[in-house]
Structure formats: structure tokens, C-alpha cells
């Protein structure tokens, strides 16, 4: 988990893919935190990403670093929105306060279960991260 979190935070922008009607949808994200020992993210329940994850919680995240090392994370989204998880997210990234507040009815927190993360170098060497 520590290596995955470090890679995502170091590279700042990563992409999360969902599906809707068998059509892939990819969007950039920049927020990640460890919460209760899980890789955790946030979204609004007003956007398509949330709706797609509710219908089909399978997701993939992709991130590339400056040396073209590629991290792919597969898993299942599990929503874990609580006051505590929202507070932790706002402490982790205070600028989220421009969009959300604790208990606002739209701020959703989710973590990934069944994480499978593979780091691949530009030369093709693969390492499974945990």
C-alpha cells in the first residue's frame, strides 16, 4: 500500500476508468489517501463517475511517472462515506473544501477492495505492489 500511495501522490495526476453500458470512461483524479489501511478516493454523488461506480464498482487506475514507469491498479470500489472519512479527506487535501464540506450530502468517499497493482518499467519489467 505504501508504494502505491507514494507513486500516486508523487505523480499527482492519475486516471480512473469505469464503464457504463460497456463503454469505458476515463477521468483524471488527483486526490488519494490512506484511510483505515485502504487506498481511498473521493467524488461527488452528482457526477457520472459516482453513478457508474454504483452500477458497476469494478475500476482501473493508471498512472505514469516521468521515467515512463506505469502503475495499473484494478479493484472494486466500496463507498465508505462517514463524517470521519470526509474530515480526513479535507485534512489530507484542504483545497477539497472549495468543493465539499462534511455532511453536505454530495461528498462521497470510497476505497478499493481486492487491489491488484502492477508497476511496469518502460523495458517491460513488472512488479506486483501491495
C-alpha positions as CSV (number, residue, x, y, z in Angstrom):
1,X,0.0,0.0,0.0
2,X,2.8,2.4,0.9
3,X,4.5,2.1,-2.5
4,X,1.2,2.5,-4.4
5,X,0.2,5.6,-2.3
6,X,3.7,7.1,-2.8
7,X,3.6,6.6,-6.6
8,X,0.2,8.2,-6.9
9,X,1.0,11.2,-4.7
10,X,4.4,11.8,-6.3
11,X,2.9,11.9,-9.8
12,X,-0.1,13.9,-8.7
13,X,-2.5,13.1,-11.6
14,X,-3.8,9.6,-12.4
15,X,-6.7,8.3,-14.4
16,X,-9.6,6.3,-13.2
17,X,-11.6,4.2,-15.6
18,X,-15.2,3.0,-15.2
19,X,-17.7,1.5,-17.6
20,X,-21.3,2.4,-18.4
21,X,-23.3,0.3,-20.9
22,X,-20.0,-1.5,-21.8
23,X,-18.4,1.8,-22.8
24,X,-15.2,2.8,-20.9
25,X,-15.0,6.2,-19.3
26,X,-11.7,7.7,-18.1
27,X,-11.2,10.8,-16.0
28,X,-8.2,12.4,-14.2
29,X,-8.0,12.4,-10.4
30,X,-5.6,14.0,-8.1
31,X,-6.8,13.0,-4.6
32,X,-5.8,9.8,-2.8
33,X,-5.3,9.0,0.8
34,X,-4.9,6.0,3.1
35,X,-7.9,5.6,5.3
36,X,-8.3,2.6,7.7
37,X,-5.5,0.9,5.8
38,X,-7.2,1.2,2.4
39,X,-6.4,3.1,-0.7
40,X,-9.1,5.8,-0.6
41,X,-10.5,8.4,-3.0
42,X,-13.4,10.9,-3.2
43,X,-16.0,12.1,-5.6
44,X,-19.4,13.8,-5.8
45,X,-22.5,11.8,-5.9
46,X,-23.7,14.3,-8.6
47,X,-21.3,13.2,-11.3
48,X,-21.2,10.2,-13.7
49,X,-18.2,8.6,-12.0
50,X,-20.2,8.0,-8.8
51,X,-23.2,6.7,-10.7
52,X,-21.1,4.4,-12.8
53,X,-19.3,3.0,-9.7
54,X,-22.6,2.4,-8.0
55,X,-23.8,0.4,-11.0
56,X,-20.5,-1.4,-11.7
57,X,-17.9,-1.0,-8.9
58,X,-15.1,-2.5,-11.0
59,X,-12.4,0.1,-11.8
60,X,-8.9,0.6,-13.0
61,X,-6.5,3.4,-12.2
62,X,-3.5,4.2,-14.4
63,X,-0.6,6.5,-13.6
64,X,2.7,7.1,-15.4
65,X,5.8,8.8,-13.9
66,X,8.4,11.0,-15.5
67,X,10.5,7.9,-16.4
68,X,7.5,6.2,-18.1
69,X,7.0,3.7,-15.3
70,X,3.4,2.6,-15.5
71,X,1.2,1.8,-12.4
72,X,-2.1,0.0,-13.0
73,X,-4.5,-0.7,-10.2
74,X,-7.5,-2.9,-10.5
75,X,-10.1,-3.4,-7.9
76,X,-13.6,-2.8,-6.6
77,X,-15.0,0.5,-5.3
78,X,-16.6,0.3,-1.9
79,X,-18.2,3.5,-0.7
80,X,-17.3,4.3,2.9
81,X,-18.6,7.8,3.4
82,X,-18.7,8.9,7.0
83,X,-18.1,12.2,8.8
84,X,-14.8,10.9,9.9
85,X,-13.7,9.9,6.3
86,X,-14.8,13.2,5.0
87,X,-12.9,15.1,7.7
88,X,-9.8,13.0,6.9
89,X,-10.1,13.8,3.2
90,X,-10.4,17.5,3.9
91,X,-7.4,17.4,6.1
92,X,-5.4,15.5,3.5
93,X,-6.3,18.0,0.8
94,X,-7.6,21.2,2.2
95,X,-8.5,22.6,-1.3
96,X,-11.3,20.0,-1.4
97,X,-13.1,22.4,0.9
98,X,-13.7,24.6,-2.2
99,X,-16.0,21.8,-3.4
100,X,-17.2,19.9,-0.4
101,X,-17.9,20.0,3.3
102,X,-18.6,17.4,5.9
103,X,-22.2,16.3,5.7
104,X,-23.0,18.3,2.6
105,X,-24.9,15.4,1.0
106,X,-22.7,15.2,-2.1
107,X,-19.2,14.5,-0.8
108,X,-18.6,10.7,-1.2
109,X,-15.6,8.7,-0.1
110,X,-14.7,5.3,-1.5
111,X,-11.9,2.8,-1.1
112,X,-10.7,0.0,-3.3
113,X,-11.1,-3.7,-2.3
114,X,-9.4,-6.6,-4.0
115,X,-6.5,-4.3,-5.0
116,X,-4.2,-5.7,-7.7
117,X,-1.4,-3.2,-8.5
118,X,1.3,-3.8,-11.1
119,X,4.2,-1.4,-11.7
120,X,5.8,-1.9,-15.1
121,X,9.0,-0.2,-16.3
122,X,9.5,1.1,-19.8
123,X,11.6,-2.0,-20.5
124,X,8.7,-4.3,-19.6
125,X,9.7,-5.5,-16.1
126,X,6.7,-6.0,-13.9
127,X,6.5,-5.8,-10.1
128,X,3.3,-6.5,-8.1
129,X,2.9,-3.9,-5.4
130,X,1.0,-4.4,-2.2
